Every structure is written in structure tokens, then in C-alpha cells.
Amino acid sequence: MYSWKLYIVSKLAAAFIFSSIVFATRSRWWALGFVLLFAVWSAANYIYFRAYSLFLSWSVIRIATNLRGFSDAILIYLDYRLLVLLLPAIVFCGLVWLFPKERKRIWWAFGVCLLAGIGCCMRMNYLIHTIRNDVIGYRQGDMSFEKLLPLYINEIRLVQDWESEYSLVQEHSIAGYLPLSVVYDIKVHKLRSGKDVVLTDEEQALMDSLMPQAEGPATPDNHLIIVLVESFESWALDSTEAMPNLRNLRTSEHSLYAGNMRHQRRYGMSGDGQMIVNTGLLPIESGVACILYGTNRYPSLAEHFPQGMVVSPARGTWNQGTMTYSYGYKALYEPSKIAWHCWNDAEVFSTACGLVGSMEQPTCMQLITVASHAPFDRVKKQWEGVPEDMSDEFKRYLTCLHYTDSCIGALVDTLRAQGIWEQTTLVVTSDHTVFGYDAPKHNRIPFVLVSPHITQSIEVEEECYQMDIYPTVMHVLGIAPYGWAGFGVNLADSKARAERRISPQEAYRISDKLIRGNYFENSLQKGE
């Protein structure tokens, strides 16, 4: 990953092009306005990149409403380095202000600045192509003029390895990323339109094996409660005492626990995590499925239940108003305010506890927590048991998880008090990790399943995947004959874990086709 200095250099390169505006117009107001807008744009990208390792693309802008209630997760990244990025624009505006109000166009200066800017962008492309050793194939052969062009995208590589191509696109520059993302999307849709959405014979045969024929979804004899804990990493449960309630649940005789599970979200973040758990599908290769394909027909856990409800902490995030019903739930409970407001975890779980009394028929309930969302400052009083040798960031993180754990304990107590705990299957898992890939422990999420259908504690030690959650829950609830088995395996079956038929890479590729082509609209049996 490049240092912040190199990012700033790459972004300032584009400023050469924008600064030429001052020579191409007779009015300084146009130049001042344009440069100031570029400065604001650069600042926004800098902050967003530090928060999510991404620049602002057209896809990101389209889902900007998902920041409601999460502004603190972005603003925390304001620091002195932002001034370094903005200082050239501030100085430039000061110099422009000293220029005469009206002047002649200096076209030769415009040309010099334009050529300088393009040259800097091409130089940046050269650095990307030659320094990034993980992008296999770009280092083969001599660099062509085409590869040096600012908007160069290798279409063949794009199809073969979208992730490397996308990471290459995102690291060009702040100014270049937006047009590059537009070009990328155009080429993606061009390359994947028409026949590309159709499954090959081999893929169709695989899908036939994953869609057992049945008259319709069976109705479970248990309630199902799914708790998606924001940014929950396995080490916090395995090696600390931050979550005593969940630790007791994971060691009970009716539990299945997998602590070595890889998350599989992409750029949809929490929206992707929710989709994987509910449908057994993986995210699409470009864009965010819940935003672009929210009205698709999806397989889901919830549609097996006569009752289903989602309790969400934020209004409008990840297209929840649409996805709740696309995933087969019957009702959505969320804050009534549209402004920048989030429920805390206590409000989420108290709402859920209030709904427990209405669970007269088998019910699927999904709860989404928010306390452990970065920057981990939603819980003010530090947990007394936090290890002293940890950094302040990790202390805040564990404090937030301890708070969420107390809410989970209150929910279990309510279920027991209502006399329905023995008829309830509880799933506690995470949407994704949060601390990156600097150590193996930060690339794992936990999966805790507690059910009366499990009579002996099961602990899965080998590596598994987020896509395994869906088929495991289906098997435990006894509704496996439903017409979609998922790409993962039943983690309660040691033989299935050892004989995985579908690799994550293959599951990603086929999921992309299934979602974009709305495959389940006609092929999935609709049980009432």
C-alpha cells in the first residue's frame, strides 16, 4: 500500500490540469471556484480513503445515504495531513486573487499545464504497473504507450481477475478515480451484457445439484433470531473476557461454534454481510447488490417462517427498506427520524424484546448492532476488565463489544422469561472484520449457533467461510430440502467440511451471474 505522501503527490498531479483553468478564462472567479471545489473534493476523498481504503467513485456517491448516523466514523480521520493536501489550493487561490480582474487568455500556459498534468498521471500509471508486485501480468513485457494512458484499463484482466484490476483503478489518484470508475463500470457492463449473464452448461449442472426439488419451503418448529454484530472479530471472543454472555452460549451443549471463519464481503460492507447470511449468495463483482439489485427475487432464511421482522439501528442504510422484504421478512423496525440518527444497541434489543411476546408462530427475527462500528466511541464508559497492555483503539473496541454482549444477555433473559428459549435457534455472527489484514487473527469472524436441535457441542476448528452460515442454519432447522442449498457447506457435518465442492472463487463468479441475471425469479420455488 502506498504511503499518504505518494497519494498526495498523485492527487496534486491532477491539480496541474485544473490550475490551467486560470489561464483559459478571463475571470478569476471561475478559477477560484473550480480550484476550491477540487480542494473540497480532494479532502473528501482523503478522509474516505483513510476510513475505507477507497476513493469516492460513482458507485460510492450513489450510496452516500448509508452514512446517516455514521458521520463520526468519517470525521475522526480529520488530521494535520489534510492541511498538506489543501495548502497548495489555498496558496494558489491567494495568488489568483492578486491577479487583475480581467486579463487575456494565455493559451501557451494552458498547454504547458495540461501536458504537465497528463505527464504526471502517466508517470503515476507507470509506478502502479511496475511497483505493484501482486498484480500478476502487468510486469510481463515492456510498458506500452497505451498502458501509460491515464484511463487505461486492461479488459482481459478485468474479466479474469476483477479484484486486482479494481485495486489498480482505485490507486491512480483522487482526481482520476472518479472518471476511471465510470470507465470501469462502462467496460464491465459492456463485457458482461447479454450472453455473459447466461450460465454455462457446467454452471447450470452445478446449480441443479444445489437446488433440490421440493413442494415448497418447510415451516421450522423453532424461532430463528439472527444477531449481526458490527465489525465483530473472533479474537475478541476467543482470547478476552469482553463477552461473557456469548462465551457461555458458545460452550453450551446445544451450540456450534466456528471461530476460524473468513468474511466474504466486498464493497457493500455490512450490506454484503447481511446478504450472505440471509441468502447464501456472495457479493457481485462490481457495485453493491443491495443497491443495484434490491428488487430481485432472492432465496432466504426468513421466507420459511410465517412471521419475520428486522430491527435496524439506522434508517435508510444499505437500502434496508427494500432488502427487508426482498429477503422474505414481513416487517421492518427502525428509527423514525430520517436525519443523522442511530439507535444504540440497547434501543435495538429493547425493541426486539418488546416483539418477543408477539412470536406466537415460528418467527425469524434479524437484529443489527452498531455499537462496535468504528471509531468505537458510542460507549463512553470504559469496560473495567479491558486489558491494560492494549492500545486505546482496542480498548474502545472491546468496551463496545462488552456493551453489545450485555444486550445479547438481556435478550436471552427475555426469551427465557417468556418461556420460548427452548424453542429458539439463536445465531450470533459478524458482518465483516474491521482491523484489516495485518495479522491472521484480524481476518476471522465468529459464528455462534445455539439450538435445541444440537444435542452435543460442536466446535469447528478448520477454516470455513461466511457462505457456510446459510446451509448450516438450514440443516439445523431441518429445512434443507428447500430449493436452494447455498454455495457453502453444513458445518455440523465433518464430512461435508472435508469435501467442499465449490471454492469461494467459483462461488463469487457464479453468484455474480445469478444476481445480475435475477436467476431465482423463475427458478426458485415459491412456497407460501
QUIVENKA-V608934 format. One record per residue. N is the residue number from 1. RES is the residue in one small letter. PHI is phi as a letter, one per 20 degrees, with the letter a starting at -180 (* if undefined). OMEGA is omega in degrees with one decimal (NA if undefined). D_FIRST is the distance of its C-alpha to the first C-alpha in Angstrom with 1 decimal. Layout:
# QUIVENKA-V608934
N&RES&PHI&OMEGA&D_FIRST, N&RES&PHI&OMEGA&D_FIRST
This chain:
# QUIVENKA-V608934
1&m&*&-179.3&0.0, 2&y&f&176.3&3.8, 3&s&f&-179.3&6.6, 4&w&f&180.0&9.3, 5&k&f&-179.2&11.5, 6&l&f&176.5&10.0, 7&y&f&-178.4&10.0, 8&i&f&177.5&13.5, 9&v&f&-178.7&14.6, 10&s&f&-179.0&13.8, 11&k&f&179.2&15.7, 12&l&f&178.2&18.5, 13&a&g&180.0&19.0, 14&a&f&179.5&20.5, 15&a&f&176.3&22.7, 16&f&g&-179.3&24.7, 17&i&f&-177.4&25.8, 18&f&f&-179.0&26.8, 19&s&f&179.7&28.5, 20&s&f&177.6&30.7, 21&i&g&-178.0&32.4, 22&v&f&179.4&34.3, 23&f&e&-175.3&36.0, 24&a&e&-179.6&36.8, 25&t&c&-179.6&38.6, 26&r&e&-176.6&41.7, 27&s&d&179.4&40.8, 28&r&f&-178.6&38.3, 29&w&f&177.4&37.9, 30&w&f&-178.9&36.1, 31&a&f&179.7&33.6, 32&l&f&-179.7&33.2, 33&g&f&-177.5&32.8, 34&f&f&-178.8&30.2, 35&v&f&178.3&28.0, 36&l&f&176.5&28.3, 37&l&f&177.8&27.3, 38&f&f&178.5&24.2, 39&a&f&177.6&23.5, 40&v&f&178.5&24.0, 41&w&f&179.1&21.9, 42&s&f&179.6&18.9, 43&a&f&179.4&19.5, 44&a&f&179.1&19.7, 45&n&f&179.1&16.4, 46&y&f&-179.6&14.7, 47&i&f&-177.7&16.3, 48&y&f&178.8&15.7, 49&f&f&178.8&12.0, 50&r&f&-178.3&12.0, 51&a&f&-170.8&14.5, 52&y&c&-179.3&13.3, 53&s&l&178.3&9.8, 54&l&c&169.2&12.0, 55&f&e&-178.0&13.9, 56&l&f&176.4&17.6, 57&s&d&178.0&19.0, 58&w&f&178.9&22.6, 59&s&f&179.8&22.3, 60&v&f&-179.3&20.9, 61&i&f&-178.1&23.6, 62&r&f&179.8&26.2, 63&i&d&-178.6&25.5, 64&a&f&-179.7&25.4, 65&t&f&178.8&28.5, 66&n&f&176.6&26.5, 67&l&e&178.6&25.5, 68&r&g&179.7&29.2, 69&g&n&-176.7&29.5, 70&f&c&-178.8&25.8, 71&s&f&-179.7&25.5, 72&d&f&179.5&24.9, 73&a&f&178.7&21.7, 74&i&d&-172.9&20.4, 75&l&f&-179.8&22.3, 76&i&f&-175.6&21.2, 77&y&e&172.6&17.9, 78&l&f&177.0&20.2, 79&d&b&-173.8&19.8, 80&y&f&-177.5&20.6, 81&r&f&176.6&17.4, 82&l&f&178.0&18.8, 83&l&f&177.7&21.8, 84&v&f&179.9&19.8, 85&l&f&-174.9&18.7, 86&l&e&-174.1&22.3, 87&l&g&178.9&24.3, 88&p&g&-179.9&24.4, 89&a&f&178.9&25.8, 90&i&f&178.3&28.3, 91&v&f&-179.1&29.5, 92&f&f&179.9&29.8, 93&c&f&177.1&31.9, 94&g&f&178.7&34.1, 95&l&f&179.7&34.8, 96&v&f&-178.7&35.6, 97&w&f&179.9&38.0, 98&l&e&179.3&39.9, 99&f&f&173.5&40.5, 100&p&g&-179.4&43.8, 101&k&f&179.6&44.0, 102&e&c&179.2&45.1, 103&r&b&179.7&44.2, 104&k&f&175.0&44.2, 105&r&f&178.3&41.2, 106&i&d&-171.7&39.6, 107&w&f&180.0&38.4, 108&w&f&177.3&37.5, 109&a&f&175.6&35.0, 110&f&g&-179.7&33.6, 111&g&f&179.5&33.1, 112&v&f&-179.7&31.5, 113&c&f&-180.0&28.9, 114&l&f&179.7&28.3, 115&l&f&179.3&27.8, 116&a&f&179.5&25.5, 117&g&f&178.1&23.3, 118&i&f&178.9&23.3, 119&g&f&178.6&22.6, 120&c&f&178.0&19.5, 121&c&f&179.3&18.2, 122&m&f&176.5&19.1, 123&r&f&178.6&17.4, 124&m&f&177.0&14.1, 125&n&f&-179.9&14.8, 126&y&f&179.2&15.6, 127&l&f&-179.7&12.4, 128&i&f&-176.3&10.5, 129&h&f&-173.3&13.3, 130&t&e&-177.8&13.5, 131&i&e&-174.3&10.1, 132&r&f&-178.2&8.7, 133&n&f&-176.8&11.0, 134&d&f&177.6&10.8, 135&v&e&-175.9&12.5, 136&i&f&177.7&15.9, 137&g&o&-179.7&18.5, 138&y&f&-178.7&16.9, 139&r&e&-178.4&17.4, 140&q&e&178.1&21.0, 141&g&n&-179.6&23.6, 142&d&f&176.2&23.6, 143&m&f&178.3&21.6, 144&s&e&178.0&24.2, 145&f&f&-179.4&24.9, 146&e&f&-178.5&24.3, 147&k&f&179.6&20.6, 148&l&e&-176.7&20.2, 149&l&f&-175.4&21.7, 150&p&g&-177.1&19.7, 151&l&d&-178.7&20.8, 152&y&f&172.8&20.4, 153&i&c&-179.1&19.8, 154&n&f&-173.6&20.9, 155&e&f&-179.9&23.5, 156&i&f&177.9&24.1, 157&r&f&-179.1&20.5, 158&l&g&-179.3&20.4, 159&v&f&-175.8&23.3, 160&q&f&-175.8&22.3, 161&d&b&-173.3&18.8, 162&w&f&-173.3&18.1, 163&e&f&177.8&14.9, 164&s&f&179.9&13.0, 165&e&f&-177.3&14.8, 166&y&f&178.6&14.0, 167&s&f&176.5&10.3, 168&l&f&179.4&11.0, 169&v&f&-172.9&13.4, 170&q&f&-174.6&11.5, 171&e&d&178.2&9.1, 172&h&f&179.3&12.2, 173&s&a&177.0&13.4, 174&i&f&-176.7&15.3, 175&a&f&-175.5&18.6, 176&g&e&-171.6&17.7, 177&y&f&-178.7&16.2, 178&l&f&176.9&19.7, 179&p&f&177.9&21.7, 180&l&f&179.9&19.1, 181&s&f&176.6&19.4, 182&v&f&177.8&23.2, 183&v&f&179.4&23.3, 184&y&g&-179.2&21.2, 185&d&f&178.9&23.7, 186&i&f&-178.5&26.6, 187&k&f&177.4&25.7, 188&v&f&-178.6&25.0, 189&h&f&177.7&28.4, 190&k&f&-176.7&30.1, 191&l&f&-174.2&28.9, 192&r&d&179.6&29.7, 193&s&e&173.4&32.9, 194&g&m&-170.7&36.3, 195&k&f&-175.0&36.6, 196&d&f&179.3&33.0, 197&v&f&-178.0&33.7, 198&v&f&178.8&36.6, 199&l&f&173.0&36.2, 200&t&f&178.5&37.0, 201&d&g&179.7&40.1, 202&e&f&178.6&37.9, 203&e&f&179.2&35.8, 204&q&f&177.6&39.1, 205&a&f&177.3&40.7, 206&l&f&179.5&37.8, 207&m&f&177.9&38.2, 208&d&f&179.9&41.9, 209&s&f&-179.2&41.4, 210&l&e&-179.6&39.1, 211&m&c&-179.9&41.7, 212&p&f&-177.6&44.9, 213&q&f&177.6&48.0, 214&a&b&-179.1&49.6, 215&e&f&-179.1&52.0, 216&g&r&-179.4&49.5, 217&p&f&174.8&47.2, 218&a&f&178.3&49.0, 219&t&e&-179.5&49.3, 220&p&f&176.4&47.9, 221&d&e&179.7&50.2, 222&n&d&164.3&47.5, 223&h&f&175.3&45.6, 224&l&c&175.9&41.8, 225&i&d&-179.4&39.6, 226&i&d&177.2&35.8, 227&v&d&176.6&33.7, 228&l&e&-177.5&30.1, 229&v&e&-176.8&28.5, 230&e&g&170.4&25.5, 231&s&l&-174.5&22.2, 232&f&e&179.3&24.4, 233&e&d&-171.5&22.8, 234&s&g&-176.1&25.2, 235&w&g&-179.3&24.9, 236&a&f&178.5&26.5, 237&l&e&-174.6&29.5, 238&d&f&-169.4&29.7, 239&s&d&177.0&29.3, 240&t&c&178.5&30.6, 241&e&d&-174.5&33.8, 242&a&f&-174.1&32.2, 243&m&c&-176.5&33.7, 244&p&f&-179.2&37.2, 245&n&f&-179.3&38.6, 246&l&f&176.5&36.0, 247&r&f&177.5&36.3, 248&n&f&179.4&40.0, 249&l&f&-176.1&39.6, 250&r&f&179.1&37.2, 251&t&d&-179.9&39.7, 252&s&f&-177.5&42.8, 253&e&f&-179.2&44.9, 254&h&d&-172.5&44.0, 255&s&d&167.5&40.2, 256&l&c&-178.0&37.5, 257&y&c&174.1&34.2, 258&a&c&-178.5&30.9, 259&g&d&-178.2&28.1, 260&n&d&-174.8&25.9, 261&m&e&176.9&25.1, 262&r&e&173.3&21.8, 263&h&f&-175.4&21.2, 264&q&c&177.9&20.9, 265&r&f&173.8&20.2, 266&r&c&-174.4&18.1, 267&y&e&174.7&17.9, 268&g&e&175.5&21.4, 269&m&l&-176.2&20.3, 270&s&f&177.6&23.6, 271&g&f&176.7&25.6, 272&d&f&179.7&24.2, 273&g&g&179.0&25.0, 274&q&f&-179.6&28.5, 275&m&f&-178.5&29.1, 276&i&f&-178.2&28.2, 277&v&f&-174.3&30.6, 278&n&e&-171.6&33.3, 279&t&d&-175.5&33.4, 280&g&m&176.6&31.7, 281&l&e&177.0&29.8, 282&l&d&-176.3&26.0, 283&p&f&177.3&24.0, 284&i&f&-172.3&24.3, 285&e&e&178.6&21.7, 286&s&b&-178.5&21.5, 287&g&n&-175.7&22.4, 288&v&c&-173.7&24.0, 289&a&f&-175.4&27.2, 290&c&f&176.5&28.9, 291&i&e&-174.8&28.6, 292&l&e&-174.2&29.4, 293&y&c&-176.4&31.8, 294&g&f&-176.6&33.2, 295&t&e&177.0&36.8, 296&n&f&170.6&36.4, 297&r&e&-178.7&38.6, 298&y&c&166.5&36.6, 299&p&f&-178.1&37.8, 300&s&a&174.3&37.6, 301&l&f&-170.0&38.8, 302&a&f&-174.1&40.6, 303&e&f&173.5&43.0, 304&h&e&-171.6&44.9, 305&f&d&176.8&46.1, 306&p&f&177.8&49.0, 307&q&c&177.6&47.1, 308&g&b&-178.6&43.4, 309&m&b&176.7&41.6, 310&v&d&173.3&38.1, 311&v&d&-174.7&37.6, 312&s&d&-176.2&34.5, 313&p&f&-175.1&33.5, 314&a&c&-178.2&32.4, 315&r&e&173.3&34.3, 316&g&n&-178.4&32.7, 317&t&f&176.7&29.3, 318&w&l&174.9&28.1, 319&n&l&-173.6&31.4, 320&q&f&-179.8&33.1, 321&g&f&177.2&36.5, 322&t&e&-172.7&36.4, 323&m&f&177.3&34.5, 324&t&g&-176.6&36.9, 325&y&e&175.1&39.6, 326&s&f&178.1&37.7, 327&y&e&172.7&36.9, 328&g&n&176.8&40.6, 329&y&f&-176.0&41.0, 330&k&e&-175.1&44.1, 331&a&b&179.0&43.2, 332&l&c&176.0&40.3, 333&y&d&-176.3&40.6, 334&e&b&178.7&38.2, 335&p&g&-179.6&38.6, 336&s&f&-179.0&41.2, 337&k&f&178.3&39.4, 338&i&e&-176.0&37.2, 339&a&f&-174.7&35.7, 340&w&f&-175.4&32.8, 341&h&c&177.1&34.2, 342&c&c&167.8&33.1, 343&w&f&168.2&35.3, 344&n&e&-175.3&34.4, 345&d&f&178.5&34.7, 346&a&f&178.6&38.3, 347&e&f&177.6&39.2, 348&v&f&-175.3&37.6, 349&f&f&176.0&39.4, 350&s&f&174.7&42.6, 351&t&f&179.1&42.7, 352&a&f&-179.8&42.3, 353&c&f&177.6&45.0, 354&g&f&-179.6&47.3, 355&l&e&-176.4&46.8, 356&v&g&-178.8&47.6, 357&g&f&179.6&51.3, 358&s&e&-177.8&51.1, 359&m&e&-178.8&49.7, 360&e&e&174.8&53.1, 361&q&d&176.3&51.8, 362&p&g&-171.2&48.8, 363&t&c&172.3&45.9, 364&c&d&-179.5&42.1, 365&m&c&177.6&40.3, 366&q&d&178.0&36.6, 367&l&d&-179.7&35.3, 368&i&d&-179.2&31.9, 369&t&e&-177.2&30.8, 370&v&c&-172.4&28.7, 371&a&g&-175.5&29.0, 372&s&e&174.1&25.8, 373&h&f&177.1&23.7, 374&a&g&12.6&21.1, 375&p&e&172.7&21.7, 376&f&m&-180.0&24.6, 377&d&d&-178.2&27.2, 378&r&e&175.8&29.8, 379&v&d&-170.3&31.8, 380&k&e&-177.4&33.1, 381&k&e&-176.2&35.1, 382&q&f&176.5&33.0, 383&w&f&-174.4&34.1, 384&e&f&-176.4&36.3, 385&g&e&-177.1&35.1, 386&v&f&179.8&31.4, 387&p&g&-176.5&30.4, 388&e&f&-176.2&30.5, 389&d&e&-180.0&27.8, 390&m&e&175.4&25.1, 391&s&f&179.8&22.9, 392&d&g&-179.2&24.3, 393&e&f&-179.8&21.8, 394&f&f&176.3&22.8, 395&k&f&178.1&26.4, 396&r&f&-179.9&26.3, 397&y&f&-179.4&24.7, 398&l&f&176.4&27.5, 399&t&f&179.4&30.0, 400&c&f&178.4&29.2, 401&l&f&177.3&29.4, 402&h&f&177.2&32.7, 403&y&f&178.0&34.0, 404&t&f&179.8&33.1, 405&d&f&178.1&34.8, 406&s&f&177.7&37.9, 407&c&f&176.4&38.0, 408&i&f&177.8&37.8, 409&g&f&178.5&40.7, 410&a&f&178.1&42.7, 411&l&f&179.2&42.4, 412&v&f&177.8&43.5, 413&d&f&178.9&46.4, 414&t&f&178.7&47.4, 415&l&f&178.2&47.4, 416&r&f&-179.7&49.6, 417&a&f&179.2&51.9, 418&q&e&178.3&52.4, 419&g&m&-178.4&53.2, 420&i&d&178.7&50.6, 421&w&f&-178.9&48.0, 422&e&f&176.5&49.7, 423&q&d&-174.9&49.3, 424&t&c&170.4&45.6, 425&t&d&-177.5&42.4, 426&l&d&175.3&39.5, 427&v&d&173.9&35.8, 428&v&c&-179.3&33.1, 429&t&b&-175.4&29.5, 430&s&c&174.9&26.1, 431&d&e&-179.0&24.4, 432&h&a&174.7&20.9, 433&t&e&-175.6&18.8, 434&v&c&-172.9&17.2, 435&f&e&173.8&15.1, 436&g&n&-171.2&12.3, 437&y&c&-178.3&12.0, 438&d&f&177.6&11.8, 439&a&b&-177.5&15.5, 440&p&g&-176.3&17.8, 441&k&f&-178.7&20.1, 442&h&e&179.0&17.6, 443&n&d&-177.9&17.6, 444&r&c&174.3&21.3, 445&i&d&179.0&23.8, 446&p&e&174.2&27.6, 447&f&c&179.7&30.4, 448&v&d&178.4&33.8, 449&l&c&178.8&36.9, 450&v&d&-175.0&40.4, 451&s&b&174.3&43.4, 452&p&f&178.1&47.1, 453&h&f&175.3&46.7, 454&i&e&-174.5&44.8, 455&t&d&178.2&47.4, 456&q&b&-175.9&45.5, 457&s&g&179.8&42.1, 458&i&c&174.5&39.3, 459&e&c&-179.2&36.0, 460&v&e&-176.8&33.4, 461&e&e&-177.1&31.4, 462&e&f&-179.5&29.6, 463&e&f&176.9&26.5, 464&c&c&-170.0&27.3, 465&y&c&179.9&25.8, 466&q&g&179.7&26.2, 467&m&f&178.2&28.4, 468&d&f&-176.8&30.9, 469&i&f&-176.5&31.9, 470&y&g&-178.6&34.0, 471&p&f&178.6&36.2, 472&t&f&178.7&36.6, 473&v&f&179.5&38.0, 474&m&g&-178.5&40.2, 475&h&f&-179.4&41.7, 476&v&f&179.4&42.4, 477&l&e&177.6&44.1, 478&g&m&-179.8&46.1, 479&i&d&-179.8&45.1, 480&a&f&-178.7&43.4, 481&p&f&177.9&45.9, 482&y&g&-170.2&44.5, 483&g&f&171.7&43.4, 484&w&b&-175.3&39.6, 485&a&e&-179.2&38.4, 486&g&n&-179.8&34.6, 487&f&e&-176.8&32.0, 488&g&e&-179.3&31.7, 489&v&c&175.4&34.3, 490&n&f&-175.6&36.7, 491&l&f&177.2&35.2, 492&a&f&-178.1&38.8, 493&d&d&-177.5&39.7, 494&s&f&178.7&38.5, 495&k&f&178.6&39.6, 496&a&f&178.6&37.6, 497&r&f&-177.2&34.4, 498&a&e&-175.4&35.1, 499&e&c&-180.0&35.9, 500&r&f&-175.7&33.1, 501&r&e&-172.7&34.0, 502&i&c&178.6&31.0, 503&s&f&176.7&27.4, 504&p&g&-179.8&24.7, 505&q&f&178.8&23.4, 506&e&f&178.9&27.0, 507&a&f&176.3&27.5, 508&y&g&-174.8&24.6, 509&r&f&-177.8&26.1, 510&i&f&177.9&29.6, 511&s&g&179.3&28.9, 512&d&g&179.2&27.4, 513&k&f&-177.1&30.8, 514&l&f&-177.2&32.9, 515&i&f&-178.2&31.5, 516&r&f&-180.0&31.4, 517&g&e&-178.2&34.9, 518&n&l&-172.8&36.3, 519&y&g&-172.3&37.5, 520&f&e&-179.9&39.1, 521&e&g&-177.2&41.3, 522&n&d&-173.4&44.0, 523&s&e&-177.5&43.3, 524&l&e&179.4&42.9, 525&q&f&-176.7&46.2, 526&k&d&177.9&46.9, 527&g&e&179.9&48.8, 528&e&d&NA&50.6
